[in-house]
Amino acid sequence: MRFATQAVLIGRIGLGAALGYVIGFEREYRGKSAGERTFGLLALGAAGVTGLGVLFFPASAEKVIAGVITGVGFLGAGLIFRERDNEGGQPLGLTTAASSWAAAAVGILAGAGLYLTSIVACVMVLVILEVNRLPLYRRIDPSKARRDEATGGYDPRLGTTAYPTREGDVADES
């Protein structure tokens, strides 16, 4: 195997790991069950396996990618929990599971050599995860009040899916 081919594969794996780490950092920052190391490893593995398939087994690369997606789906299922509650708990971790799947997709893009596309996809994942915390979004959807009624102070978490604003709202622990 030529050194240049290995360097290309290492670069793809490195980009995938870095982008997965960035997505994981957002999840870690929000206090979710899977963080930067988990997401970095998911994207690294996806980029490595995809890069190997694309570079050395191009005729069956789609099978390699399908295997990565299936495996990550099983890992994501492990991130989903059901809250214990008298009336049947709400599922928790759906957004983190979906984020892990998206991080693997970013890794697949990097592993396939679609560098710009993988970076843009990573940015899109971050925008989706953070859009309801942006000040512009708060102005568009004023029904999600951001004041903590107990203390009267501002809490940026209130009104997000993880922290409902009103009694009876369902928290979607993501």
C-alpha positions as CSV (number, residue, x, y, z in Angstrom):
1,M,0.0,0.0,0.0
2,R,1.4,3.3,-1.0
3,F,2.2,6.0,1.6
4,A,0.1,8.6,-0.2
5,T,-3.0,6.3,0.0
6,Q,-2.4,5.8,3.7
7,A,-2.0,9.6,4.2
8,V,-5.3,10.2,2.4
9,L,-7.1,7.6,4.7
10,I,-5.5,9.1,7.8
11,G,-6.7,12.6,6.8
12,R,-10.2,11.4,6.2
13,I,-10.3,9.6,9.6
14,G,-8.8,12.7,11.3
15,L,-11.4,15.0,9.7
16,G,-14.2,12.6,10.7
17,A,-13.0,12.3,14.3
18,A,-12.6,16.1,14.6
19,L,-16.1,16.8,13.3
20,G,-17.6,14.1,15.5
21,Y,-15.8,15.6,18.4
22,V,-17.3,19.0,17.7
23,I,-20.8,17.5,17.7
24,G,-20.1,15.6,20.8
25,F,-18.8,18.8,22.5
26,E,-22.2,20.3,22.0
27,R,-23.9,17.3,23.6
28,E,-21.4,17.3,26.5
29,Y,-21.9,21.0,27.0
30,R,-25.7,20.4,27.3
31,G,-25.1,17.7,29.9
32,K,-26.3,14.8,27.8
33,S,-25.4,11.1,28.2
34,A,-23.0,10.9,25.3
35,G,-20.3,13.5,24.8
36,E,-17.3,14.4,22.7
37,R,-15.3,11.2,23.1
38,T,-18.3,9.0,22.2
39,F,-19.2,11.1,19.1
40,G,-15.5,11.5,18.1
41,L,-15.1,7.8,18.2
42,L,-18.3,7.2,16.3
43,A,-17.3,9.5,13.5
44,L,-13.7,8.2,13.5
45,G,-14.9,4.6,13.1
46,A,-17.4,5.6,10.4
47,A,-14.8,7.5,8.5
48,G,-12.2,4.7,8.8
49,V,-14.5,1.9,7.7
50,T,-16.0,4.0,4.9
51,G,-12.6,5.2,3.7
52,L,-11.3,1.7,3.7
53,G,-14.4,0.5,1.7
54,V,-14.2,3.4,-0.8
55,L,-10.5,3.1,-1.4
56,F,-10.0,-0.6,-1.5
57,F,-13.4,-2.2,-2.2
58,P,-15.2,0.4,-4.4
59,A,-17.5,-2.2,-5.9
60,S,-19.1,-3.0,-2.5
61,A,-18.6,0.3,-0.7
62,E,-22.4,0.8,-0.3
63,K,-22.5,-2.5,1.7
64,V,-19.8,-1.1,4.0
65,I,-21.7,2.1,4.5
66,A,-25.0,0.2,5.2
67,G,-23.2,-1.8,7.9
68,V,-21.9,1.3,9.6
69,I,-25.4,2.9,9.6
70,T,-26.9,-0.4,11.0
71,G,-24.3,-0.7,13.7
72,V,-24.6,3.0,14.8
73,G,-28.4,2.5,14.9
74,F,-27.9,-0.3,17.5
75,L,-25.6,2.0,19.5
76,G,-28.2,4.8,19.3
77,A,-30.9,2.5,20.6
78,G,-28.8,2.1,23.7
79,L,-28.9,5.8,24.3
80,I,-32.7,5.9,24.5
81,F,-34.2,5.3,27.9
82,R,-37.7,5.5,29.3
83,E,-38.3,7.6,32.3
84,R,-39.8,5.8,35.2
85,D,-43.2,7.3,35.9
86,N,-46.5,6.2,37.3
87,E,-48.3,6.8,34.0
88,G,-45.6,5.4,31.7
89,G,-42.4,7.4,31.3
90,Q,-41.4,9.6,28.4
91,P,-38.6,8.4,26.2
92,L,-35.3,10.2,27.0
93,G,-32.2,10.5,24.8
94,L,-33.9,10.6,21.4
95,T,-32.0,13.7,20.2
96,T,-28.7,12.3,21.5
97,A,-29.3,9.0,19.7
98,A,-30.2,10.9,16.5
99,S,-27.1,13.1,16.9
100,S,-24.9,10.0,17.2
101,W,-26.4,8.7,13.9
102,A,-25.8,12.1,12.3
103,A,-22.2,12.2,13.6
104,A,-21.7,8.8,12.0
105,A,-23.1,10.2,8.7
106,V,-20.6,13.1,9.0
107,G,-17.9,10.5,9.5
108,I,-19.1,8.5,6.4
109,L,-19.0,11.7,4.3
110,A,-15.4,12.4,5.5
111,G,-14.4,8.8,4.9
112,A,-15.8,8.9,1.4
113,G,-13.7,12.0,0.6
114,L,-16.5,14.5,0.6
115,Y,-14.6,17.0,2.8
116,L,-16.6,20.2,2.3
117,T,-19.9,18.2,2.5
118,S,-18.9,16.7,5.8
119,I,-18.0,20.1,7.2
120,V,-21.3,21.6,6.1
121,A,-23.2,18.6,7.4
122,C,-21.5,19.0,10.8
123,V,-22.5,22.7,10.8
124,M,-26.0,21.8,10.0
125,V,-26.2,19.3,12.8
126,L,-25.0,22.0,15.2
127,V,-27.5,24.5,13.9
128,I,-30.3,22.0,14.4
129,L,-29.2,21.2,17.9
130,E,-28.8,24.9,18.9
131,V,-31.5,26.7,16.9
132,N,-34.0,26.9,19.7
133,R,-31.4,28.5,22.0
134,L,-30.7,31.4,19.6
135,P,-32.1,34.9,20.5
136,L,-33.8,35.2,17.1
137,Y,-35.7,32.0,17.6
138,R,-36.9,33.2,21.0
139,R,-38.4,36.3,19.3
140,I,-40.1,34.2,16.7
141,D,-41.6,31.9,19.3
142,P,-42.5,34.1,22.3
143,S,-44.7,31.3,23.8
144,K,-41.5,29.8,25.2
145,A,-40.9,32.3,28.0
146,R,-37.3,32.2,29.3
147,R,-37.8,33.6,32.8
148,D,-37.5,31.4,35.8
149,E,-40.6,32.1,37.7
150,A,-39.2,30.9,41.0
151,T,-36.3,33.4,41.0
152,G,-37.5,35.9,38.4
153,G,-34.1,35.5,36.6
154,Y,-33.3,34.6,33.0
155,D,-32.5,31.0,32.3
156,P,-31.6,30.1,28.7
157,R,-32.6,26.5,29.3
158,L,-36.2,27.3,30.0
159,G,-38.4,26.8,27.1
160,T,-36.1,24.4,25.3
161,T,-37.3,20.8,24.8
162,A,-35.3,19.6,27.8
163,Y,-36.7,22.3,30.1
164,P,-40.4,23.0,29.6
165,T,-41.8,26.4,30.6
166,R,-45.2,25.5,31.9
167,E,-46.6,22.9,34.2
168,G,-47.8,20.0,32.2
169,D,-45.3,20.5,29.3
170,V,-43.4,17.4,28.4
171,A,-39.7,17.5,28.6
172,D,-38.0,15.8,25.7
173,E,-34.7,14.9,27.2
174,S,-32.4,15.0,24.2
